[in-house]
Amino acid sequence: MKSLKTLVSLSALAVCMGAASMANAFSISPVNSSFAATGTLTVKSPSSFQQNVTCNVTFNGSVDSAGVANIATVTVGGSNSLCSLPQITGTPWALKATSLSGTAGTGTVSGVGYTIAGAPPIIPASNCGPSTVTVSYNNTTKVLTLSPAPQPLGSSCTLVALSATVSTGQVIVAVP
């Protein structure tokens, strides 16, 4: 009988823990909407001989009904000639909100990656990712940043910095 009471108690605890974790869910709002973000990113890879390269970046995508931002297209450019070489891989990248404190939220972006074919022996090839990176988002300024920085993209590449401003009204919200 004692083991039955223990089993019932543990089952009740598991149900309560599950309900509590559901209360702490986060999502991106508004759902079923499109978004765009522009800014800069800094990476280093074998193609840059592990030197920092800063490029302009534009992200476009949509927020699905579950509150996940799916980044469908990533466009990279800039004055550095290496900025025209990356071929983005793994899209759509999924941005999922993980926390919210005041106006600051955090999330993870999964599937992040790119390749550079290179021009051996002058420019080595790079195969970066796919990786999951963590980001911060400020609901007031609408700025998405890499946090912490830097973060690895596979075994030989690094995402050094990211700062992109969302030009539409998306925010991270707590889901009751």
C-alpha beads as a LAMMPS data file, in Angstrom:
LAMMPS data file: protein, C-alpha beads

176 atoms
175 bonds

1 atom types
1 bond types

-500.0 500.0 xlo xhi
-500.0 500.0 ylo yhi
-500.0 500.0 zlo zhi

Masses

1 110.0

Atoms # bond

1 1 1 0.000 0.000 0.000
2 1 1 2.874 2.350 0.853
3 1 1 4.388 1.881 -2.622
4 1 1 0.996 2.627 -4.214
5 1 1 0.769 5.909 -2.239
6 1 1 4.309 6.772 -3.320
7 1 1 3.442 6.060 -6.961
8 1 1 0.295 8.208 -6.767
9 1 1 2.263 11.027 -5.084
10 1 1 4.997 10.906 -7.726
11 1 1 2.408 10.872 -10.512
12 1 1 0.667 13.930 -9.029
13 1 1 4.026 15.704 -8.718
14 1 1 4.853 14.935 -12.355
15 1 1 1.487 16.310 -13.515
16 1 1 1.976 19.503 -11.469
17 1 1 5.524 19.974 -12.788
18 1 1 4.245 19.558 -16.336
19 1 1 1.507 22.130 -15.766
20 1 1 4.012 24.560 -14.241
21 1 1 6.402 24.230 -17.171
22 1 1 3.557 24.859 -19.618
23 1 1 2.783 28.086 -17.769
24 1 1 6.327 29.266 -18.470
25 1 1 6.148 28.886 -22.263
26 1 1 7.145 31.754 -24.535
27 1 1 6.375 32.601 -28.140
28 1 1 6.774 35.289 -30.756
29 1 1 3.770 37.464 -31.500
30 1 1 1.772 38.297 -33.556
31 1 1 1.308 34.812 -34.971
32 1 1 0.596 34.281 -38.660
33 1 1 2.556 37.419 -39.593
34 1 1 5.548 38.266 -41.760
35 1 1 8.719 39.964 -40.574
36 1 1 11.935 41.469 -41.901
37 1 1 15.138 42.379 -40.087
38 1 1 18.291 44.116 -41.311
39 1 1 21.663 44.648 -39.714
40 1 1 25.193 43.283 -39.624
41 1 1 26.876 40.046 -38.748
42 1 1 30.515 39.217 -38.183
43 1 1 31.872 35.750 -38.914
44 1 1 35.210 34.026 -39.235
45 1 1 35.921 30.836 -41.116
46 1 1 38.648 29.039 -43.071
47 1 1 37.705 31.203 -46.093
48 1 1 38.653 34.344 -44.133
49 1 1 41.726 32.657 -42.639
50 1 1 39.922 32.952 -39.266
51 1 1 39.868 36.751 -39.529
52 1 1 36.656 38.633 -38.707
53 1 1 34.519 39.588 -41.707
54 1 1 31.563 41.938 -41.148
55 1 1 28.725 41.859 -43.671
56 1 1 25.251 43.340 -44.056
57 1 1 22.433 40.865 -43.506
58 1 1 18.684 40.792 -44.170
59 1 1 16.355 38.184 -42.720
60 1 1 12.813 37.588 -44.029
61 1 1 10.271 35.130 -42.748
62 1 1 7.015 34.541 -40.952
63 1 1 5.721 33.670 -37.516
64 1 1 3.656 30.488 -37.554
65 1 1 0.532 29.733 -35.505
66 1 1 2.685 28.251 -32.696
67 1 1 4.651 31.490 -32.288
68 1 1 7.857 30.238 -33.946
69 1 1 9.602 32.628 -36.338
70 1 1 10.699 30.783 -39.467
71 1 1 13.508 32.634 -41.224
72 1 1 12.926 31.719 -44.868
73 1 1 15.557 33.855 -46.593
74 1 1 18.889 35.254 -45.479
75 1 1 20.685 37.722 -47.757
76 1 1 24.309 38.614 -47.075
77 1 1 26.258 41.418 -48.781
78 1 1 28.618 44.263 -48.147
79 1 1 31.811 45.955 -49.201
80 1 1 34.091 43.032 -48.255
81 1 1 34.396 40.718 -51.269
82 1 1 33.945 37.680 -48.987
83 1 1 30.400 38.901 -48.184
84 1 1 29.230 37.868 -51.655
85 1 1 30.464 34.271 -51.331
86 1 1 28.309 32.546 -48.659
87 1 1 25.601 30.158 -49.752
88 1 1 23.065 30.029 -46.906
89 1 1 22.083 26.492 -45.887
90 1 1 19.340 24.912 -43.811
91 1 1 16.586 27.485 -44.300
92 1 1 14.075 27.951 -42.958
93 1 1 15.888 28.599 -39.693
94 1 1 13.559 28.313 -36.683
95 1 1 13.697 31.063 -34.030
96 1 1 12.008 29.869 -30.836
97 1 1 11.519 32.137 -27.830
98 1 1 12.887 30.666 -24.576
99 1 1 12.514 33.395 -21.931
100 1 1 11.242 36.882 -21.194
101 1 1 12.322 39.284 -18.459
102 1 1 10.782 42.737 -18.667
103 1 1 11.295 43.833 -22.286
104 1 1 14.246 41.490 -22.951
105 1 1 13.703 38.058 -24.399
106 1 1 15.964 35.216 -25.438
107 1 1 15.643 32.478 -27.989
108 1 1 17.384 29.866 -30.062
109 1 1 17.823 29.803 -33.829
110 1 1 18.260 26.285 -35.184
111 1 1 19.684 25.165 -38.508
112 1 1 22.039 28.144 -38.916
113 1 1 24.674 27.484 -41.540
114 1 1 26.452 28.541 -44.700
115 1 1 29.066 27.284 -47.111
116 1 1 31.709 29.026 -49.171
117 1 1 32.989 27.038 -52.122
118 1 1 36.270 28.913 -51.997
119 1 1 38.880 29.114 -54.729
120 1 1 41.639 26.766 -53.581
121 1 1 44.491 27.323 -53.078
122 1 1 43.796 31.079 -52.737
123 1 1 40.559 30.955 -50.680
124 1 1 39.890 27.765 -48.696
125 1 1 36.372 26.337 -48.658
126 1 1 34.191 26.678 -45.559
127 1 1 31.360 24.469 -44.354
128 1 1 29.774 26.249 -41.386
129 1 1 26.965 24.644 -39.411
130 1 1 24.229 23.642 -39.175
131 1 1 24.225 24.932 -35.621
132 1 1 21.838 26.257 -33.009
133 1 1 22.713 29.716 -31.710
134 1 1 21.265 31.723 -28.836
135 1 1 20.039 35.257 -29.326
136 1 1 18.603 38.106 -27.292
137 1 1 15.766 40.334 -28.411
138 1 1 14.727 43.676 -26.999
139 1 1 10.965 44.170 -27.374
140 1 1 11.374 47.966 -27.074
141 1 1 14.203 48.602 -29.541
142 1 1 13.324 45.590 -31.765
143 1 1 17.039 44.649 -31.928
144 1 1 18.097 41.013 -32.164
145 1 1 21.665 40.266 -31.006
146 1 1 23.888 37.239 -30.560
147 1 1 24.112 36.380 -26.867
148 1 1 26.558 35.240 -25.703
149 1 1 29.062 36.153 -28.366
150 1 1 30.902 34.529 -30.061
151 1 1 29.278 31.169 -30.858
152 1 1 30.547 28.257 -32.986
153 1 1 29.042 27.369 -36.353
154 1 1 30.311 23.850 -36.770
155 1 1 33.888 22.878 -36.042
156 1 1 35.837 25.541 -37.915
157 1 1 33.580 28.618 -38.141
158 1 1 32.455 31.236 -35.634
159 1 1 29.541 33.660 -35.506
160 1 1 31.331 36.536 -33.784
161 1 1 28.536 39.138 -33.645
162 1 1 25.015 39.818 -34.869
163 1 1 22.820 42.887 -34.605
164 1 1 19.613 43.135 -36.625
165 1 1 16.648 45.456 -36.223
166 1 1 13.210 44.001 -36.886
167 1 1 11.219 46.447 -39.000
168 1 1 7.821 44.995 -38.085
169 1 1 6.017 44.642 -34.757
170 1 1 7.093 41.204 -33.483
171 1 1 7.623 40.768 -29.735
172 1 1 8.408 37.856 -27.427
173 1 1 5.497 37.120 -25.107
174 1 1 4.821 34.756 -22.213
175 1 1 2.118 32.254 -23.077
176 1 1 -0.225 31.629 -20.111

Bonds

1 1 1 2
2 1 2 3
3 1 3 4
4 1 4 5
5 1 5 6
6 1 6 7
7 1 7 8
8 1 8 9
9 1 9 10
10 1 10 11
11 1 11 12
12 1 12 13
13 1 13 14
14 1 14 15
15 1 15 16
16 1 16 17
17 1 17 18
18 1 18 19
19 1 19 20
20 1 20 21
21 1 21 22
22 1 22 23
23 1 23 24
24 1 24 25
25 1 25 26
26 1 26 27
27 1 27 28
28 1 28 29
29 1 29 30
30 1 30 31
31 1 31 32
32 1 32 33
33 1 33 34
34 1 34 35
35 1 35 36
36 1 36 37
37 1 37 38
38 1 38 39
39 1 39 40
40 1 40 41
41 1 41 42
42 1 42 43
43 1 43 44
44 1 44 45
45 1 45 46
46 1 46 47
47 1 47 48
48 1 48 49
49 1 49 50
50 1 50 51
51 1 51 52
52 1 52 53
53 1 53 54
54 1 54 55
55 1 55 56
56 1 56 57
57 1 57 58
58 1 58 59
59 1 59 60
60 1 60 61
61 1 61 62
62 1 62 63
63 1 63 64
64 1 64 65
65 1 65 66
66 1 66 67
67 1 67 68
68 1 68 69
69 1 69 70
70 1 70 71
71 1 71 72
72 1 72 73
73 1 73 74
74 1 74 75
75 1 75 76
76 1 76 77
77 1 77 78
78 1 78 79
79 1 79 80
80 1 80 81
81 1 81 82
82 1 82 83
83 1 83 84
84 1 84 85
85 1 85 86
86 1 86 87
87 1 87 88
88 1 88 89
89 1 89 90
90 1 90 91
91 1 91 92
92 1 92 93
93 1 93 94
94 1 94 95
95 1 95 96
96 1 96 97
97 1 97 98
98 1 98 99
99 1 99 100
100 1 100 101
101 1 101 102
102 1 102 103
103 1 103 104
104 1 104 105
105 1 105 106
106 1 106 107
107 1 107 108
108 1 108 109
109 1 109 110
110 1 110 111
111 1 111 112
112 1 112 113
113 1 113 114
114 1 114 115
115 1 115 116
116 1 116 117
117 1 117 118
118 1 118 119
119 1 119 120
120 1 120 121
121 1 121 122
122 1 122 123
123 1 123 124
124 1 124 125
125 1 125 126
126 1 126 127
127 1 127 128
128 1 128 129
129 1 129 130
130 1 130 131
131 1 131 132
132 1 132 133
133 1 133 134
134 1 134 135
135 1 135 136
136 1 136 137
137 1 137 138
138 1 138 139
139 1 139 140
140 1 140 141
141 1 141 142
142 1 142 143
143 1 143 144
144 1 144 145
145 1 145 146
146 1 146 147
147 1 147 148
148 1 148 149
149 1 149 150
150 1 150 151
151 1 151 152
152 1 152 153
153 1 153 154
154 1 154 155
155 1 155 156
156 1 156 157
157 1 157 158
158 1 158 159
159 1 159 160
160 1 160 161
161 1 161 162
162 1 162 163
163 1 163 164
164 1 164 165
165 1 165 166
166 1 166 167
167 1 167 168
168 1 168 169
169 1 169 170
170 1 170 171
171 1 171 172
172 1 172 173
173 1 173 174
174 1 174 175
175 1 175 176
